[in-house]
Amino acid sequence: MQHGHSPLNRGFSLIELLVAVLVIVMLTTVVGLNVGGGGRSIELDDEVRHMAALLGYVQSEAEMSGADHGLYLERSEDFDGTRYQGHWLRLYDQGWAEPRGSSDVLEPVTFAEGIEIALALVGDPEVEITDRDPELKPAPQVVLFASGEAIEGELDWLDARTGELLFRLRWDLLGRTTLMPRGEEIDEDALR
């Protein structure tokens, strides 16, 4: 009678278990990084679509009220880095100001962290985005006229670290918007 171990009764060695755990941890990390990156892309896509919807809403508001409206983009520096905000304005007899008695829809828009914002308008391909002093009542960079027209342009969302173009929102003279992931136009008919 032999007292040795048969190959069928042999268990896993400590090294084999450690290798298996290491492989599982590496796979989990890779999947987590991919899902995390996808979440940011979805968040930015939502932000761009929200901005497009707001531009459409404000365009309608300008037409219905008979008063020009606009979007003033500002850049500010704080301890966390550069942040961008958009403020909706209306033209009153006294000048540009935030709409009175407006709903929460026209609250200032805060752009995602880690994003640079670039604005280009017809006739002004590189609009400078700076700090805003509300006391000076500055005119908005993007104007949506009561006549139903808009200053044509595009708003870019760029990765602050790499400068890579993530999203572009383009609008035409009539305020119609086009969403362009990575600057490329989507064929909406192909998606249906």
NUVEXVO-633141 format. One line per field, with one value per residue: x, y, z of N, C-alpha, C, O in turn; residue number from 1. Coordinates in pm, 1 decimal. Example, Ala and Ser with C-alpha at 12.3 -4.5 7.8 and 13.67 -1.06 7.14 Angstrom:
// NUVEXVO-633141
n_east: 1319.0:1285.0
n_north: -569.0:-225.0
n_up: 780.0:708.0
ca_east: 1230.0:1367.0
ca_north: -450.0:-106.0
ca_up: 780.0:714.0
c_east: 1320.0:1290.0
c_north: -330.0:3.0
c_up: 780.0:787.0
o_east: 1423.6:1340.9
o_north: -331.9:113.8
o_up: 846.5:803.9
n: 1:2
***
This chain:
// NUVEXVO-633141
n_east: 81.6:58.9:150.0:160.6:72.8:-187.8:-214.0:-472.3:-576.7:-439.3:-401.0:-428.5:-129.5:20.7:141.3:9.5:-251.2:-206.4:-127.3:-365.2:-539.0:-407.1:-441.7:-720.5:-754.2:-615.8:-776.3:-1017.3:-939.4:-877.7:-1130.6:-1273.6:-1145.5:-1212.7:-1494.0:-1519.2:-1409.4:-1595.0:-1817.8:-1758.4:-1762.1:-2032.4:-2145.0:-2044.2:-2161.4:-2429.4:-2416.2:-2353.6:-2578.9:-2774.2:-2698.0:-2747.9:-3025.9:-3097.7:-3010.9:-3196.6:-3434.0:-3391.4:-3374.1:-3638.4:-3762.1:-3659.4:-3778.6:-4053.8:-4073.6:-3989.6:-3747.9:-3394.8:-3182.0:-2908.9:-2593.8:-2347.0:-2023.9:-1798.5:-1477.4:-1311.0:-1068.1:-977.1:-896.6:-917.3:-857.2:-916.9:-1239.1:-1546.8:-1832.1:-2165.0:-2376.1:-2707.0:-2850.8:-3055.3:-3165.1:-3238.0:-3386.4:-3198.4:-2968.9:-2774.4:-2874.5:-2935.7:-3220.1:-3526.7:-3721.5:-3702.7:-3727.5:-3589.3:-3467.0:-3307.1:-3086.1:-2739.8:-2503.0:-2283.8:-1987.9:-1837.7:-1572.0:-1221.2:-1237.2:-1181.9:-1318.3:-1396.6:-1484.0:-1609.6:-1709.8:-1891.8:-1698.2:-1542.0:-1318.4:-1181.9:-1296.6:-1235.3:-1255.1:-1318.6:-1291.5:-1594.2:-1748.5:-2025.3:-2129.5:-2057.1:-2222.8:-2179.8:-2201.9:-2341.2:-2149.3:-2263.5:-2540.9:-2889.2:-3130.6:-3438.2:-3568.0:-3547.9:-3311.3:-2961.8:-2625.9:-2404.4:-2210.3:-1977.3:-1925.3:-1674.1:-1579.9:-1301.1:-1043.4:-882.2:-626.0:-500.3:-581.5:-737.6:-1009.7:-1327.3:-1609.3:-1824.1:-2045.4:-2244.6:-2412.4:-2644.8:-2743.6:-3014.8:-3030.4:-3033.4:-2908.4:-2618.1:-2484.3:-2159.6:-1963.0:-1624.9:-1579.4:-1686.5:-1949.4:-2263.5:-2457.6:-2775.9:-2989.9:-2879.9:-2865.3:-3119.1
n_north: -116.4:213.5:529.0:778.0:1082.7:1087.4:1196.6:1288.8:1376.1:1597.7:1935.2:2295.4:2483.4:2737.1:2933.7:2900.5:2975.6:3246.9:3350.8:3314.8:3486.3:3728.2:3755.7:3783.6:4024.0:4201.3:4186.0:4286.8:4548.7:4651.0:4633.9:4803.7:5050.6:5090.4:5104.5:5327.5:5532.0:5528.4:5617.6:5885.9:5980.5:5943.9:6119.5:6365.9:6364.9:6387.2:6641.8:6805.1:6758.2:6862.2:7131.7:7192.1:7161.1:7364.5:7590.5:7582.8:7619.7:7876.2:8021.8:8001.8:8133.0:8391.6:8462.3:8450.8:8638.8:8867.9:8983.3:9004.3:8734.4:8566.5:8386.9:8399.2:8304.8:8213.5:8197.3:8071.7:8067.3:7849.3:7674.7:7413.3:7420.0:7522.8:7638.2:7638.9:7832.9:7898.7:8170.1:8270.1:8538.0:8831.7:9091.2:9399.2:9729.0:9867.2:9729.4:9423.0:9152.6:8901.2:8695.0:8808.9:8669.6:8416.3:8064.5:7765.1:7658.0:7838.0:7870.8:7930.0:7743.8:7492.0:7364.5:7040.0:6912.0:6918.9:6990.7:7194.3:7478.7:7598.2:7859.8:7948.1:8184.6:8295.7:8509.2:8561.2:8362.0:8269.9:8315.5:8485.8:8355.1:8472.5:8586.4:8695.8:8997.9:9065.9:9316.4:9485.0:9423.7:9263.5:9201.3:8908.4:8641.3:8462.7:8526.0:8514.7:8613.1:8803.7:8792.5:8537.2:8449.8:8361.2:8418.5:8251.9:7966.1:7762.0:7542.9:7400.1:7112.9:7029.8:6804.3:6887.7:6810.2:6690.6:6833.7:6724.9:6710.9:6655.4:6685.7:6867.5:7131.7:7264.9:7543.5:7694.7:7982.0:7993.3:7890.5:7615.8:7317.9:7103.6:6806.5:6694.8:6444.2:6421.1:6606.6:6517.4:6487.6:6339.4:6097.2:6117.8:5979.6:5732.1:5621.6:5546.1
n_up: 0.0:-90.4:42.5:-77.9:-256.9:-483.6:-824.9:-873.7:-632.5:-565.8:-451.2:-511.8:-539.3:-334.3:-489.9:-737.1:-664.8:-594.3:-842.0:-987.3:-843.6:-889.7:-1168.8:-1180.6:-1037.2:-1206.7:-1441.1:-1340.2:-1279.9:-1535.7:-1660.5:-1491.1:-1539.4:-1808.6:-1794.9:-1627.9:-1791.0:-1994.3:-1857.9:-1814.6:-2073.0:-2135.6:-1951.8:-2047.4:-2300.4:-2226.4:-2110.9:-2332.8:-2494.1:-2324.1:-2323.2:-2592.6:-2596.2:-2417.3:-2561.9:-2771.9:-2625.7:-2515.1:-2749.3:-2840.0:-2628.0:-2663.1:-2906.2:-2837.7:-2629.8:-2751.0:-2703.8:-2723.4:-2635.2:-2468.6:-2427.5:-2192.8:-2158.7:-1908.5:-1753.8:-1473.2:-1214.2:-953.8:-646.4:-728.3:-994.4:-1335.2:-1411.3:-1592.5:-1670.1:-1781.2:-1841.0:-1869.9:-2038.8:-2081.0:-2295.8:-2175.4:-2143.6:-1996.0:-2046.8:-2073.5:-1868.7:-1615.9:-1677.7:-1542.7:-1284.2:-1390.3:-1458.8:-1306.1:-1520.2:-1656.8:-1498.8:-1407.6:-1601.9:-1518.8:-1632.6:-1683.6:-1472.9:-1551.8:-1811.2:-2093.2:-2245.1:-2562.6:-2778.9:-3091.6:-3327.1:-3616.3:-3801.0:-3581.1:-3497.3:-3266.0:-2977.8:-2683.1:-2361.3:-2051.1:-1704.4:-1545.2:-1463.1:-1299.0:-1237.8:-1440.3:-1646.3:-1892.6:-2248.1:-2395.5:-2547.2:-2725.7:-2912.3:-2926.9:-3125.9:-3108.2:-3344.5:-3432.7:-3529.8:-3494.5:-3380.6:-3570.0:-3476.5:-3284.6:-3010.7:-2826.3:-2639.5:-2470.8:-2369.0:-2077.4:-2003.6:-2227.4:-2449.5:-2640.9:-2867.4:-2754.1:-2774.1:-2995.5:-3035.3:-3270.6:-3416.5:-3640.9:-3845.7:-3793.3:-3544.1:-3524.5:-3396.4:-3405.2:-3297.3:-3242.1:-3183.1:-3100.7:-3296.0:-3531.4:-3760.0:-3690.5:-3855.5:-3832.2:-3952.8:-4007.5:-3759.2:-3695.5
ca_east: 0.0:137.7:95.0:188.3:-43.3:-218.5:-230.6:-610.1:-606.4:-348.9:-466.5:-353.5:-19.6:5.3:181.9:-98.5:-360.7:-166.6:-132.1:-506.8:-590.6:-345.4:-508.7:-855.1:-739.5:-579.0:-894.3:-1111.9:-886.9:-895.4:-1274.5:-1310.9:-1096.4:-1292.2:-1627.8:-1504.6:-1391.3:-1723.4:-1907.8:-1726.0:-1810.3:-2178.4:-2172.9:-2019.2:-2264.8:-2548.9:-2393.0:-2363.3:-2719.9:-2845.7:-2668.2:-2821.5:-3167.3:-3110.8:-3002.4:-3326.1:-3531.9:-3366.7:-3411.4:-3785.5:-3791.4:-3628.8:-3882.8:-4182.6:-4071.7:-3953.2:-3623.5:-3276.0:-3124.7:-2774.9:-2514.9:-2214.9:-1936.1:-1690.9:-1373.5:-1261.4:-962.4:-989.0:-799.5:-931.1:-818.4:-1000.7:-1379.9:-1622.9:-1975.1:-2241.3:-2483.5:-2809.9:-2879.0:-3162.5:-3141.8:-3338.3:-3356.4:-3079.7:-2854.2:-2783.1:-2884.1:-2998.9:-3365.8:-3600.1:-3827.6:-3692.6:-3734.3:-3460.7:-3410.3:-3205.0:-2981.0:-2607.0:-2460.1:-2146.0:-1932.5:-1768.9:-1432.3:-1123.7:-1276.9:-1158.3:-1424.9:-1352.9:-1596.8:-1579.2:-1828.0:-1867.9:-1632.1:-1452.9:-1291.3:-1131.3:-1353.5:-1167.9:-1345.2:-1249.0:-1374.2:-1710.3:-1786.2:-2167.6:-2161.0:-2032.8:-2328.2:-2120.4:-2286.7:-2308.4:-2076.5:-2359.3:-2666.0:-3007.1:-3211.0:-3583.9:-3613.4:-3536.7:-3177.7:-2855.9:-2490.2:-2357.0:-2086.5:-1960.5:-1870.1:-1595.7:-1541.5:-1167.9:-979.5:-791.7:-489.8:-442.1:-626.2:-814.3:-1148.5:-1418.0:-1740.2:-1847.0:-2184.9:-2247.8:-2545.2:-2646.4:-2808.1:-3149.2:-3019.1:-3040.7:-2784.0:-2564.1:-2394.3:-2049.6:-1862.1:-1489.2:-1579.5:-1738.4:-2094.6:-2334.3:-2566.2:-2890.1:-3070.8:-2814.7:-2888.2:-3258.9
ca_north: 0.0:336.2:643.9:901.5:1157.0:1057.5:1321.8:1333.0:1434.7:1709.2:2065.8:2403.9:2536.3:2877.5:3012.5:2893.4:3058.1:3386.8:3387.4:3324.6:3608.8:3839.6:3766.9:3836.7:4165.3:4276.9:4194.1:4377.7:4684.0:4691.4:4654.2:4923.8:5168.6:5107.7:5149.0:5463.7:5620.1:5534.0:5699.3:6026.3:6009.9:5954.1:6243.5:6476.8:6358.9:6445.8:6785.3:6868.8:6752.2:6957.2:7266.3:7208.0:7180.6:7497.7:7689.0:7581.1:7678.9:8020.6:8077.8:8015.6:8237.0:8520.5:8489.9:8472.9:8760.4:8983.1:9040.6:8923.5:8658.0:8521.9:8304.3:8452.6:8201.0:8267.7:8106.5:8116.0:7985.0:7827.6:7578.2:7287.8:7440.0:7609.7:7598.5:7717.3:7845.9:7973.2:8249.7:8311.4:8679.7:8889.4:9232.9:9491.8:9867.9:9907.7:9648.3:9277.5:9106.1:8770.1:8708.5:8827.8:8573.8:8297.7:7935.1:7699.2:7617.4:7933.7:7883.5:7916.8:7609.0:7463.8:7258.9:6931.4:6932.8:6859.9:7027.3:7328.8:7518.4:7691.4:7913.6:8011.3:8243.2:8345.4:8638.5:8565.1:8219.4:8233.9:8406.5:8471.7:8332.1:8525.5:8607.3:8783.6:9088.4:9090.5:9458.4:9553.9:9381.6:9238.9:9141.1:8766.3:8608.5:8395.9:8602.1:8456.2:8732.3:8790.6:8767.7:8394.0:8420.0:8348.9:8432.3:8116.0:7933.3:7627.7:7533.4:7277.1:7056.7:6973.0:6745.1:6989.5:6757.1:6655.9:6923.7:6646.7:6751.3:6550.4:6712.0:6998.5:7167.7:7368.1:7595.0:7775.4:8112.8:7978.1:7831.3:7469.1:7263.9:6975.7:6744.7:6634.7:6379.1:6430.0:6697.9:6452.0:6494.7:6211.5:6080.4:6079.2:5882.1:5601.2:5569.4:5500.5
ca_up: 0.0:-98.4:116.6:-154.3:-308.1:-622.5:-898.1:-870.8:-502.7:-544.0:-445.8:-574.3:-458.0:-296.6:-607.0:-835.3:-614.7:-604.7:-984.2:-1024.5:-782.0:-960.6:-1298.6:-1155.1:-999.6:-1327.3:-1526.6:-1275.1:-1296.0:-1675.7:-1683.2:-1416.1:-1611.2:-1929.5:-1756.4:-1577.0:-1905.5:-2064.9:-1777.4:-1839.4:-2208.3:-2127.1:-1878.9:-2138.8:-2403.2:-2163.6:-2093.3:-2464.0:-2534.6:-2238.0:-2373.2:-2718.6:-2560.6:-2358.5:-2670.2:-2838.4:-2534.9:-2505.2:-2880.0:-2836.2:-2528.5:-2725.6:-3007.1:-2772.7:-2547.9:-2833.6:-2651.4:-2749.5:-2524.1:-2503.0:-2336.9:-2161.2:-2104.7:-1826.6:-1704.9:-1343.2:-1153.8:-809.5:-596.0:-801.6:-1133.4:-1417.7:-1424.1:-1689.2:-1645.2:-1880.0:-1780.8:-1965.1:-2022.8:-2162.6:-2321.6:-2124.2:-2180.1:-1920.6:-2089.4:-2053.4:-1729.6:-1603.8:-1691.5:-1417.0:-1256.2:-1476.0:-1391.6:-1281.6:-1648.6:-1698.0:-1398.0:-1469.0:-1637.9:-1480.4:-1717.1:-1612.1:-1435.6:-1642.8:-1947.2:-2145.3:-2336.0:-2667.1:-2853.1:-3220.0:-3389.5:-3751.2:-3793.4:-3464.0:-3480.8:-3133.4:-2878.3:-2554.2:-2247.7:-1934.0:-1585.3:-1567.0:-1355.8:-1322.2:-1221.3:-1567.5:-1739.5:-2024.2:-2351.0:-2414.4:-2669.1:-2814.0:-2907.8:-2990.7:-3150.0:-3101.5:-3481.7:-3461.8:-3580.3:-3394.8:-3432.3:-3595.2:-3408.1:-3229.1:-2875.9:-2815.2:-2511.1:-2489.2:-2251.7:-2024.1:-1995.0:-2357.6:-2554.8:-2739.2:-2887.8:-2709.4:-2833.0:-3055.6:-3057.7:-3374.2:-3446.5:-3761.5:-3839.0:-3737.9:-3411.4:-3528.3:-3341.0:-3451.2:-3200.1:-3316.3:-3099.7:-3154.3:-3408.8:-3651.6:-3768.4:-3680.4:-3950.4:-3750.0:-4024.1:-3998.1:-3624.4:-3680.6
c_east: 87.4:68.2:121.3:58.7:-66.9:-240.2:-373.7:-645.6:-523.1:-425.8:-382.8:-243.0:-48.0:40.3:70.0:-217.9:-329.3:-171.1:-277.7:-568.4:-534.6:-412.5:-648.0:-848.8:-706.0:-698.8:-997.7:-1067.5:-907.9:-1041.6:-1320.5:-1265.3:-1178.1:-1432.4:-1622.3:-1488.5:-1520.2:-1823.2:-1883.7:-1777.8:-1962.4:-2217.8:-2152.4:-2122.8:-2394.0:-2535.3:-2409.1:-2508.7:-2805.4:-2823.3:-2741.9:-2969.5:-3189.8:-3101.7:-3135.2:-3433.8:-3515.7:-3399.1:-3563.1:-3827.8:-3766.9:-3736.9:-4015.4:-4186.6:-4042.6:-3826.7:-3506.7:-3229.5:-2984.8:-2711.3:-2379.1:-2134.6:-1824.4:-1598.1:-1327.4:-1158.1:-992.8:-886.7:-802.5:-889.1:-912.6:-1140.6:-1447.1:-1769.3:-2037.8:-2356.7:-2579.0:-2846.9:-2992.9:-3131.9:-3262.7:-3301.1:-3227.3:-2954.7:-2878.2:-2785.7:-2948.0:-3149.6:-3433.9:-3707.4:-3821.3:-3695.7:-3594.0:-3392.0:-3294.9:-3103.4:-2845.4:-2570.6:-2314.5:-2097.1:-1851.7:-1623.8:-1341.8:-1149.6:-1235.3:-1272.3:-1366.9:-1476.2:-1546.3:-1710.2:-1792.3:-1810.3:-1537.9:-1418.3:-1237.1:-1178.7:-1284.2:-1272.2:-1268.8:-1342.3:-1485.7:-1733.2:-1932.5:-2207.1:-2144.5:-2138.7:-2273.2:-2221.0:-2246.2:-2230.5:-2170.7:-2492.0:-2772.5:-3108.6:-3360.8:-3642.5:-3606.8:-3401.4:-3078.8:-2722.6:-2436.6:-2226.2:-2079.8:-1889.1:-1801.1:-1568.6:-1409.2:-1118.9:-873.5:-646.7:-424.5:-477.2:-708.8:-958.6:-1239.5:-1555.4:-1740.8:-1997.8:-2184.5:-2391.7:-2534.4:-2720.3:-2947.6:-3148.7:-3030.7:-2905.6:-2748.5:-2464.4:-2286.7:-1946.4:-1727.4:-1481.6:-1634.8:-1890.4:-2155.3:-2443.3:-2685.1:-2977.0:-3012.5:-2838.7:-3027.0:-3278.3
c_north: 124.7:447.5:775.8:968.2:1116.5:1190.6:1372.3:1402.7:1559.7:1840.7:2170.6:2449.4:2683.8:2968.2:3014.6:2978.8:3207.4:3435.1:3405.0:3453.7:3731.4:3861.9:3826.6:3985.4:4250.2:4292.5:4290.8:4522.9:4734.5:4719.6:4781.1:5050.6:5194.5:5158.7:5292.9:5564.1:5635.4:5619.8:5847.3:6068.0:6028.3:6084.3:6365.5:6481.7:6420.9:6597.2:6860.4:6870.0:6849.7:7100.5:7292.1:7234.4:7319.4:7607.0:7697.7:7647.4:7830.6:8089.3:8100.8:8126.0:8375.8:8559.0:8525.9:8603.7:8884.9:9051.9:8946.2:8855.6:8614.4:8437.6:8369.3:8341.1:8267.3:8156.6:8160.0:8016.5:7970.6:7721.7:7446.8:7300.2:7535.3:7552.5:7691.6:7716.9:7924.0:8043.2:8294.5:8455.2:8721.6:9036.7:9314.0:9632.2:9916.3:9829.8:9500.6:9243.4:8967.7:8787.7:8717.4:8721.0:8448.2:8170.4:7881.2:7658.6:7709.0:7964.9:7874.3:7769.4:7594.0:7345.6:7160.8:6968.9:6865.5:6893.0:7171.5:7357.2:7618.6:7732.1:7979.8:8060.8:8287.6:8486.4:8653.0:8420.9:8177.4:8337.3:8380.5:8457.2:8370.8:8529.5:8705.9:8868.5:9125.6:9237.6:9534.7:9522.3:9357.7:9175.2:8993.9:8746.0:8546.3:8470.0:8529.7:8570.0:8702.1:8761.4:8619.7:8354.2:8412.5:8381.3:8290.0:8089.8:7788.4:7636.1:7398.9:7242.0:6985.1:6911.6:6843.7:6940.3:6741.1:6753.9:6853.6:6696.6:6634.5:6564.4:6850.9:7014.5:7284.5:7413.7:7688.8:7907.1:8107.0:7910.5:7679.9:7412.6:7129.3:6927.6:6669.0:6573.0:6378.9:6516.7:6640.5:6452.2:6354.6:6210.6:6027.2:5973.5:5741.9:5537.1:5511.8:5364.6
c_up: 0.0:-22.0:44.9:-199.3:-451.6:-694.5:-893.3:-739.9:-472.8:-546.0:-518.4:-481.3:-428.7:-415.2:-711.0:-791.7:-626.1:-749.7:-1028.4:-968.2:-854.5:-1095.9:-1281.2:-1119.9:-1122.0:-1421.1:-1470.1:-1291.6:-1437.8:-1705.4:-1612.1:-1484.6:-1736.6:-1898.3:-1705.9:-1689.2:-1983.4:-1990.5:-1800.4:-1976.8:-2209.3:-2057.9:-1969.7:-2250.6:-2349.7:-2149.1:-2225.4:-2511.2:-2452.9:-2286.7:-2504.0:-2691.0:-2501.5:-2464.7:-2745.3:-2755.7:-2529.4:-2637.4:-2885.0:-2741.1:-2587.1:-2826.2:-2941.3:-2693.9:-2630.5:-2786.2:-2681.7:-2621.1:-2565.0:-2395.0:-2318.4:-2096.0:-2026.2:-1779.6:-1570.6:-1292.1:-1005.3:-769.0:-672.7:-947.3:-1204.1:-1428.1:-1523.7:-1649.6:-1759.6:-1810.9:-1890.5:-1935.7:-2116.7:-2179.4:-2274.3:-2170.2:-2114.3:-1961.6:-2061.1:-1906.2:-1729.2:-1610.8:-1555.5:-1403.5:-1341.2:-1392.7:-1368.7:-1411.3:-1687.9:-1588.8:-1467.7:-1491.7:-1597.0:-1561.5:-1633.3:-1581.0:-1537.4:-1788.5:-1975.4:-2243.0:-2435.8:-2747.6:-2980.2:-3279.3:-3530.7:-3739.3:-3675.4:-3426.9:-3344.4:-3031.5:-2744.8:-2443.5:-2121.7:-1813.5:-1619.0:-1443.1:-1378.0:-1310.1:-1352.4:-1672.4:-1881.1:-2119.8:-2366.9:-2544.3:-2772.7:-2800.4:-2989.4:-3003.8:-3144.1:-3239.7:-3519.4:-3517.4:-3464.5:-3460.9:-3447.3:-3521.1:-3365.1:-3096.0:-2865.4:-2670.3:-2535.9:-2358.9:-2202.8:-2019.2:-2131.7:-2468.9:-2662.2:-2745.3:-2851.5:-2774.9:-2893.5:-3071.7:-3154.0:-3393.1:-3566.0:-3738.0:-3777.8:-3600.1:-3408.1:-3488.4:-3402.8:-3347.2:-3276.3:-3220.6:-3171.2:-3280.6:-3537.7:-3647.6:-3765.7:-3786.2:-3870.7:-3818.6:-4014.7:-3860.7:-3606.6:-3736.9
o_east: 178.7:-54.4:104.0:-50.5:26.4:-280.8:-394.3:-738.9:-536.1:-509.7:-280.1:-260.4:-132.4:-26.3:39.4:-278.6:-416.2:-213.7:-309.6:-642.2:-607.3:-437.6:-688.7:-930.2:-761.4:-720.7:-1058.4:-1150.7:-950.9:-1073.0:-1398.7:-1339.3:-1209.4:-1483.7:-1710.7:-1548.1:-1550.8:-1905.0:-1978.4:-1830.7:-2014.2:-2312.2:-2233.8:-2166.7:-2460.0:-2630.7:-2471.1:-2556.4:-2897.4:-2916.5:-2793.1:-3030.9:-3289.7:-3175.7:-3181.0:-3515.8:-3613.7:-3446.5:-3609.5:-3918.8:-3845.3:-3781.0:-4082.3:-4289.1:-4068.1:-3800.2:-3518.3:-3237.1:-2947.2:-2766.5:-2305.5:-2172.5:-1763.6:-1636.1:-1306.9:-1162.0:-1029.7:-800.6:-701.4:-885.6:-979.3:-1158.4:-1409.2:-1823.4:-1972.1:-2427.5:-2536.7:-2871.8:-3021.6:-3079.0:-3373.7:-3195.2:-3155.1:-2845.2:-2989.7:-2708.6:-3006.2:-3202.8:-3401.6:-3775.4:-3922.5:-3669.7:-3494.3:-3272.7:-3196.1:-3042.7:-2836.3:-2603.4:-2230.5:-2158.0:-1803.4:-1561.5:-1380.3:-1092.0:-1251.9:-1316.7:-1296.8:-1561.3:-1451.5:-1809.6:-1675.8:-1869.1:-1460.7:-1479.6:-1245.4:-1108.8:-1275.9:-1365.4:-1166.9:-1456.0:-1472.7:-1736.8:-1962.7:-2308.3:-2209.8:-2143.6:-2314.8:-2312.8:-2128.7:-2244.0:-2159.4:-2549.3:-2750.1:-3164.8:-3404.2:-3754.4:-3654.7:-3379.1:-3108.9:-2709.0:-2425.0:-2143.0:-2162.4:-1805.3:-1861.8:-1538.3:-1404.5:-1149.8:-783.8:-554.2:-307.3:-410.0:-745.8:-1021.5:-1230.2:-1611.2:-1668.3:-2067.6:-2130.6:-2483.7:-2431.6:-2755.5:-2993.4:-3254.4:-3037.3:-2801.7:-2834.8:-2370.6:-2317.3:-1852.0:-1717.8:-1389.9:-1631.1:-1951.8:-2104.8:-2513.3:-2694.6:-3032.3:-3086.6:-2833.4:-3050.9:-3389.2
o_north: 138.1:458.7:880.4:914.5:1112.5:1288.1:1492.7:1482.9:1619.5:1859.0:2139.3:2453.5:2745.6:3069.4:3120.0:3046.9:3286.0:3547.3:3500.4:3522.5:3827.9:3976.4:3911.9:4063.9:4358.7:4401.0:4367.8:4610.6:4848.0:4819.9:4858.0:5149.0:5309.5:5246.4:5372.6:5671.7:5743.7:5687.8:5925.8:6177.9:6117.7:6151.5:6457.8:6589.4:6497.9:6671.5:6966.7:6971.3:6912.0:7180.8:7402.0:7319.8:7384.6:7705.3:7807.1:7722.7:7904.6:8202.9:8206.1:8203.3:8467.7:8673.8:8620.2:8671.7:8996.3:9166.1:8824.5:8913.1:8624.2:8419.1:8391.9:8289.2:8364.3:8040.1:8280.4:7897.6:8067.6:7684.1:7377.0:7199.5:7617.6:7432.8:7807.9:7616.8:8004.5:7982.2:8350.2:8490.9:8655.8:9100.5:9299.6:9651.7:9997.9:9861.4:9459.7:9298.3:8923.6:8884.4:8641.4:8686.9:8381.2:8171.2:7942.8:7628.4:7663.5:8072.0:7816.8:7682.7:7674.8:7238.6:7194.9:7046.9:6767.5:6831.7:7259.5:7267.7:7712.2:7649.2:8058.3:7988.2:8313.8:8572.5:8748.8:8363.2:8059.6:8434.5:8266.3:8536.9:8310.1:8482.8:8788.3:8817.0:9207.2:9278.9:9636.9:9587.6:9423.2:9104.7:8960.2:8823.5:8573.6:8476.7:8489.4:8616.6:8590.1:8711.2:8580.8:8237.3:8452.3:8372.4:8216.7:8179.0:7705.0:7723.1:7295.2:7328.8:6889.7:6961.6:6879.8:7020.9:6774.1:6756.9:6914.6:6721.3:6527.1:6466.8:6940.2:6923.2:7390.8:7332.2:7752.5:7940.0:8204.0:7877.3:7621.0:7454.0:7052.8:6999.5:6588.6:6641.1:6341.0:6502.4:6706.0:6421.2:6262.8:6310.0:5907.3:5886.6:5643.6:5414.9:5436.2:5311.4
o_up: 81.5:-21.5:107.4:-180.7:-531.8:-631.3:-908.2:-738.3:-366.0:-634.2:-578.6:-359.5:-493.5:-437.0:-766.8:-874.3:-663.6:-776.7:-1099.4:-1038.6:-878.0:-1133.6:-1360.0:-1168.5:-1139.4:-1475.1:-1544.5:-1314.9:-1457.9:-1769.5:-1667.9:-1487.7:-1767.3:-1967.8:-1737.3:-1683.9:-2033.1:-2052.5:-1805.1:-1993.6:-2276.2:-2099.6:-1968.9:-2290.8:-2419.5:-2172.0:-2229.6:-2562.5:-2505.9:-2291.1:-2525.0:-2755.0:-2532.1:-2459.1:-2778.6:-2808.2:-2537.8:-2637.9:-2928.7:-2770.9:-2563.2:-2830.7:-2983.5:-2690.9:-2584.8:-2823.7:-2667.5:-2512.5:-2681.8:-2286.5:-2414.5:-1991.0:-2071.4:-1768.0:-1555.3:-1323.9:-938.9:-848.5:-681.0:-1018.1:-1141.4:-1450.8:-1537.6:-1602.6:-1825.7:-1730.9:-1991.8:-1820.5:-2216.7:-2088.3:-2325.7:-2229.8:-2171.7:-1915.2:-2028.6:-1827.6:-1828.3:-1556.3:-1464.2:-1500.3:-1361.8:-1272.4:-1406.3:-1412.1:-1745.6:-1587.2:-1576.2:-1410.7:-1636.6:-1559.4:-1525.3:-1653.1:-1601.3:-1878.4:-1891.0:-2315.0:-2397.4:-2779.8:-2976.9:-3281.6:-3560.7:-3673.9:-3670.3:-3337.1:-3309.8:-3003.0:-2699.5:-2433.5:-2089.0:-1819.3:-1709.5:-1331.4:-1465.1:-1366.8:-1373.7:-1776.6:-1976.7:-2077.9:-2353.0:-2639.0:-2892.2:-2691.6:-3103.5:-2904.6:-3171.2:-3250.4:-3625.9:-3548.8:-3352.0:-3582.9:-3349.1:-3505.1:-3402.4:-3072.3:-2892.3:-2588.4:-2613.6:-2250.7:-2279.0:-2029.5:-2149.5:-2572.0:-2762.5:-2642.4:-2911.1:-2825.1:-2849.5:-3115.7:-3123.4:-3386.5:-3589.4:-3624.7:-3717.5:-3546.4:-3300.2:-3539.8:-3445.9:-3312.7:-3364.4:-3180.7:-3287.9:-3361.5:-3641.9:-3545.5:-3830.3:-3805.2:-3844.6:-3751.2:-4013.9:-3846.6:-3512.5:-3732.8
n: 1:2:3:4:5:6:7:8:9:10:11:12:13:14:15:16:17:18:19:20:21:22:23:24:25:26:27:28:29:30:31:32:33:34:35:36:37:38:39:40:41:42:43:44:45:46:47:48:49:50:51:52:53:54:55:56:57:58:59:60:61:62:63:64:65:66:67:68:69:70:71:72:73:74:75:76:77:78:79:80:81:82:83:84:85:86:87:88:89:90:91:92:93:94:95:96:97:98:99:100:101:102:103:104:105:106:107:108:109:110:111:112:113:114:115:116:117:118:119:120:121:122:123:124:125:126:127:128:129:130:131:132:133:134:135:136:137:138:139:140:141:142:143:144:145:146:147:148:149:150:151:152:153:154:155:156:157:158:159:160:161:162:163:164:165:166:167:168:169:170:171:172:173:174:175:176:177:178:179:180:181:182:183:184:185:186:187:188:189:190:191:192
***
